[in-house]
Amino acid sequence: MKTISYIAAIFFLFLSSHLPAQTKRALVIGLGKQEDKNWAKINGDKDVRYVKDMLTWAGYDELDTLVNEEATKKGIVAAFHDLAAKCGKGDVVYIHFSGHGQQVTDVDGDEEDGWDESWIPYDAYVEYGDMDQGEKHLVDDEINVLLYAIRDKIGDEGALLVVVDACHSGGSASSRSAAIKEGNAVRGIDKRFVIPTTEKTRRTPDSEPWLTLSACADYQSNFELKSPQVGKLTYALYSVSGKGVVTMDSIVGFMKSLRSDRRSSNVQTPVLTGDATKYELSKILQ
């Protein structure tokens, strides 16, 4: 009996030493300032504190942030590369972007409507010109490459969630005007970033082997709360996580309960894409 117990102990010790050690890692990006003053003032930088608290509750071991001037295109890409370099099999990874979004000319032909979606780093400009010819925007094709590098490192055993508290489509002009009139800042812009380009061939869009939680549907605008001055999705995640129940139903329900939504037309519905059957929100945020 002692021999069997000894062999079992050795086996479990060997097994545990060869299992991937799961680490929770996060990158949080928040912008409330832009180099180009033509961008509307928003408060994405104020989201960072709420996200950090939420991730602390969820037991995240490593948390890096980029705020305002730190969040240039070069700075964001470097942070993604650093994160991928540190990741190992089975890790849980959370990436958060709070800031402006904009549609950009699709130069490689993977979008049916001819427009890529982009995150707006600190040094990106509203219009094409000498200061920015598109290279300072972080378009979805580039983001996918960065995310695939992380997915390859964490493997199928790992989990990856990307939260985007921004607006890529810009929403309708009428809803945007109503939001401004009611004192709500809007993340995103109706004006598209047009890059002069020749006719391009069609390319198959990339798959999405992770979860992406976006602040609103593509026909809606993304509004901030007036108090506190943070993104609605960020505040919903923070509030729901504090109660220990993180599901799409709880997030949507909380956003519907916000007084600013009940009293105005500034309604937005968060959207979850990716393989939700394989990668569960609750396992990443609790």
C-alpha positions in Angstrom: 0.0 0.0 0.0 2.8 2.4 0.8 4.5 1.6 -2.5 1.3 2.4 -4.4 0.8 5.6 -2.5 4.4 6.6 -3.2 4.1 5.8 -6.9 0.8 7.8 -7.0 2.5 10.8 -5.3 5.4 10.7 -7.8 2.9 10.5 -10.7 0.9 13.5 -9.5 4.0 15.5 -8.9 5.2 14.7 -12.4 1.8 15.6 -13.8 1.6 18.9 -12.0 5.1 19.9 -13.1 4.2 19.4 -16.7 0.8 21.1 -16.7 0.7 24.7 -18.0 0.7 27.3 -15.2 -2.3 29.6 -15.8 -1.6 33.3 -15.3 -4.2 36.0 -15.7 -2.7 38.9 -17.7 -4.2 42.2 -18.9 -3.5 45.2 -21.1 -5.7 48.3 -20.5 -5.7 51.2 -22.8 -7.5 54.5 -22.1 -7.6 57.7 -24.0 -9.1 61.1 -22.9 -6.6 63.2 -24.9 -5.5 63.2 -28.5 -2.6 64.9 -30.3 -5.1 66.1 -33.0 -7.5 68.5 -31.2 -10.2 67.9 -33.9 -11.3 64.8 -31.9 -14.2 65.4 -29.6 -13.3 65.4 -25.9 -14.0 62.1 -24.2 -13.0 60.4 -20.9 -11.6 57.0 -21.9 -8.6 57.6 -19.5 -11.1 57.7 -16.6 -12.2 54.1 -17.5 -8.8 52.7 -16.5 -9.3 52.9 -12.8 -12.6 51.0 -13.0 -11.1 48.3 -15.2 -8.1 47.9 -12.9 -10.4 47.5 -9.9 -12.5 44.9 -11.8 -9.5 42.9 -12.8 -8.1 43.0 -9.3 -11.3 41.4 -8.0 -11.0 38.8 -10.8 -7.5 37.8 -9.6 -5.4 39.1 -12.5 -1.7 38.7 -11.7 -0.2 41.0 -14.3 -1.8 44.3 -15.4 -0.2 46.8 -17.8 -1.8 50.2 -18.7 -1.4 52.7 -21.4 -3.0 56.1 -20.8 -3.2 59.1 -23.1 0.3 60.1 -24.4 1.5 56.6 -23.7 -1.0 55.1 -26.0 0.5 56.0 -29.4 0.3 53.6 -32.3 3.9 52.5 -31.6 3.2 52.2 -27.9 0.1 50.1 -28.3 1.8 47.7 -30.7 4.8 47.4 -28.5 2.6 46.6 -25.5 0.8 43.9 -27.5 4.2 42.3 -28.4 5.4 42.5 -24.8 2.2 40.8 -23.7 2.5 38.0 -26.3 6.1 37.4 -25.3 5.1 36.9 -21.6 2.1 34.6 -22.3 2.2 30.9 -21.8 -0.1 27.9 -22.5 -3.4 28.1 -20.6 -3.1 31.8 -19.7 -6.2 34.0 -19.4 -5.8 37.3 -21.2 -8.0 40.5 -21.0 -7.4 43.4 -23.4 -9.4 46.7 -23.0 -9.6 49.7 -25.2 -11.5 52.8 -24.2 -11.3 55.7 -26.7 -12.4 56.8 -30.1 -13.0 54.6 -33.1 -13.2 55.4 -36.8 -13.9 53.7 -40.1 -10.9 53.7 -42.4 -10.6 52.8 -46.1 -10.2 49.0 -46.5 -7.0 48.7 -48.5 -6.8 44.9 -48.7 -10.3 44.0 -49.6 -11.5 41.9 -46.7 -14.5 44.1 -45.8 -17.7 43.8 -47.8 -18.6 47.4 -47.2 -15.1 48.7 -48.1 -14.3 50.0 -44.6 -12.0 48.7 -41.9 -12.8 49.6 -38.2 -10.0 51.1 -36.2 -8.9 52.1 -32.7 -7.7 55.6 -32.5 -4.3 55.9 -30.7 -3.1 59.2 -29.2 -1.2 60.3 -32.4 -3.9 59.4 -35.0 -5.6 62.2 -36.9 -9.2 62.7 -37.9 -8.4 63.3 -41.6 -5.9 62.0 -44.1 -3.0 64.3 -44.6 0.7 65.0 -43.9 0.4 64.1 -40.2 -1.4 60.8 -40.7 -1.9 58.8 -43.9 -3.5 55.9 -42.1 -0.3 54.5 -40.6 -1.2 55.9 -37.1 -4.7 54.3 -37.0 -4.8 50.7 -35.5 -7.1 48.9 -37.9 -8.9 45.7 -37.3 -6.6 43.7 -39.6 -3.5 44.8 -37.6 -5.3 44.1 -34.3 -6.1 40.6 -35.5 -2.5 39.9 -36.2 -1.5 41.0 -32.7 -4.3 38.9 -31.2 -3.4 35.8 -33.2 0.2 36.1 -31.7 -1.4 35.9 -28.2 -3.8 33.1 -29.1 -0.9 31.1 -30.5 1.0 31.5 -27.2 -1.9 30.6 -24.9 -3.2 27.8 -27.0 -6.7 26.3 -26.9 -6.3 25.9 -23.1 -6.2 29.6 -22.7 -8.9 32.3 -23.0 -8.8 35.7 -24.6 -11.3 38.5 -24.2 -11.1 41.9 -26.0 -13.3 44.7 -24.7 -13.8 47.7 -26.9 -15.5 50.7 -25.3 -15.4 52.7 -28.5 -17.5 53.2 -31.6 -16.3 52.3 -35.0 -19.4 53.0 -37.2 -20.1 56.4 -35.7 -23.8 55.7 -35.4 -26.5 58.0 -36.7 -26.0 61.7 -36.8 -29.4 62.2 -35.1 -28.6 60.1 -32.1 -25.1 61.8 -31.8 -26.7 65.2 -31.8 -29.2 64.2 -29.2 -26.4 62.8 -27.0 -24.4 66.0 -27.2 -27.5 68.1 -26.4 -28.1 66.0 -23.3 -24.5 66.3 -22.2 -23.3 62.8 -23.1 -19.8 62.5 -24.7 -19.8 60.2 -27.8 -16.9 57.9 -28.6 -16.4 57.8 -32.3 -17.0 60.0 -35.3 -19.2 60.1 -38.4 -16.4 61.2 -40.6 -14.6 58.3 -42.3 -10.8 58.3 -42.8 -10.4 58.1 -46.5 -7.1 56.7 -47.9 -6.5 57.2 -51.6 -6.1 53.7 -53.1 -6.4 51.8 -56.3 -8.9 49.0 -56.9 -8.1 46.0 -54.8 -8.8 42.3 -54.9 -11.2 40.6 -52.4 -9.7 38.8 -49.4 -11.4 36.4 -47.0 -12.0 38.0 -43.6 -10.0 36.5 -40.7 -11.7 34.2 -38.2 -12.1 35.2 -34.5 -10.8 32.5 -32.1 -11.4 34.7 -29.1 -14.2 36.8 -27.6 -14.8 40.5 -28.5 -17.2 42.5 -26.4 -18.1 45.8 -28.1 -19.9 48.7 -26.5 -22.7 49.0 -29.1 -24.2 47.6 -32.3 -22.8 48.9 -35.6 -25.9 51.1 -36.1 -25.6 52.7 -32.7 -23.4 55.4 -31.1 -21.3 54.8 -28.0 -22.2 57.2 -25.2 -20.4 58.0 -22.0 -22.3 58.4 -18.7 -22.5 62.0 -17.4 -21.8 60.8 -13.9 -19.4 59.2 -13.4 -17.8 60.3 -16.7 -16.9 56.9 -18.0 -17.9 54.5 -20.8 -21.3 52.8 -20.3 -19.8 49.3 -21.1 -16.9 49.9 -18.8 -19.1 51.0 -15.9 -21.5 48.0 -16.6 -18.6 45.5 -16.4 -17.3 47.1 -13.3 -20.7 47.1 -11.6 -21.7 43.6 -12.6 -18.3 42.2 -11.6 -18.7 43.7 -8.2 -21.7 41.5 -7.7 -19.8 38.4 -8.9 -22.1 37.6 -11.8 -20.7 38.3 -15.3 -22.9 37.2 -18.2 -24.1 39.0 -21.3 -27.6 39.0 -19.8 -26.3 40.7 -16.6 -24.3 43.3 -18.7 -27.2 44.1 -21.0 -29.6 44.3 -18.1 -27.4 46.7 -16.2 -26.9 49.0 -19.2 -30.7 49.0 -19.7 -31.2 50.0 -16.1 -29.0 53.1 -16.3 -31.0 56.3 -15.7 -29.4 58.0 -18.7 -30.8 55.3 -21.0 -34.3 55.3 -19.4 -34.6 59.1 -19.8 -33.3 59.5 -23.3 -32.9 57.9 -26.7 -29.2 57.2 -26.0 -29.7 53.5 -25.9 -26.9 51.1 -26.9 -26.7 47.4 -26.8 -23.3 45.6 -26.2 -22.4 42.9 -28.7 -20.4 39.7 -28.1 -18.7 38.1 -31.0 -16.4 35.1 -31.3 -16.8 31.5 -30.1 -19.0 32.1 -27.0 -19.6 28.3 -26.6 -15.8 27.7 -26.1 -14.7 30.9 -24.3 -16.9 31.9 -21.5 -17.1 35.4 -20.1 -17.5 34.2 -16.6 -14.2 32.3 -16.7 -12.3 35.4 -17.8 -13.9 38.0 -15.5 -14.5 36.0 -12.3 
